[in-house]
Amino acid sequence: MMYGFVGLGQIGAPMAGRLAGPGLIVYDVRPEAMAPLVKQGALPAADLTEVARAGLISLMVRDDAQVTEVAAALLPAASPGTVIAIHSTIRAETAIRLADEARPYGIEVVDAPVSGGPMGAAAGTLAVMVGGSGTAFEQVKEPFGGWAGLVLHMGPVGAGTRAKLARNLLQYVGMAAAAEAQRLAEAAGIPLGRLARIVRHSDAVTGGPGAIMIRDTTSPLSPGDPLHELMSHVLALADKDLSLVLDLAGELGVDTPLARLSHRSLATDLGLEEDLP
């Protein structure tokens, strides 16, 4: 089966590079983006209709508008049985609409956004969240393994995108929290480079904020739940430490809104709201 790849940017190019060879056909509006892959044996497409002869086509373009434009060119040209995989982070509704539009052609659309950045793409260790039918997932699981270290079926079309947005919520709120921590540390005279090394080292050991993502539900924990004692311990430590953080922030005149919010909401976030007085 030919594999088609459209969009050879910062992440798309290394993804496609791990598949380069005569079984890969590539397309980008910039000819210079295709050149390195062609040198590795990939076939260059003159336009999107040439990519449509592939049985699996990955799209890594910028946004909803570009995904829609590319899909509009591919659908009439592709053969029944083709799977089009959208790796761009878009609206779930866009993927669902395109899947509906593809159905009369006998083509399946999956939304399969990735996590891991250019580093993961280069190393072939990206995580990919697939939304689509079980049949389509079985078709893409092995090919995606050429550039991904983790390939998971998240549910029907749209589920991959919704999973990516939830993942990115943690990413960007975490960045805001990191900036808040840096402001507090800087005001306290702490060398920020050394603090960053500590954070990266300890998060690599503990798993960071994602370490508490071990439940299948966000409903309240009952006292008899095996995780209740663990989460209660986490809450007690957090309550103590965040109280100290807020005291230090007050002394130094540093505004820490995320710390205040976390101090108020963590019991609920850990499923322990029923334990509150």
Buried (B, 14 or more C-beta within 10 A) or exposed (E): EBBBBBBBBEBBBBBBBBBBEEBBBBBBEEEEBBBBBBEBEBBBBEEBBBBBBBBBBBBBBEEBEBBBEBBEBBBEBBEEEBBBBBBBBBBBEBBBBBBEBBEEBEBBBBBBBBBBEBEBBBEBEBBBBBBBBEEBBEBBBEBBBEBBEBBBBBBBBBBBBBBBEEBEEEEEEBEEBBEBBBBBBBBEEBEEEEBBEEBEEEBEEEEBEEEBEEEEEEEBBEEEBEBBEBBBEBBEEBEEEBEEBBEBBEEBEBEBEBBBEBBEEBBEBBBBEEBEE
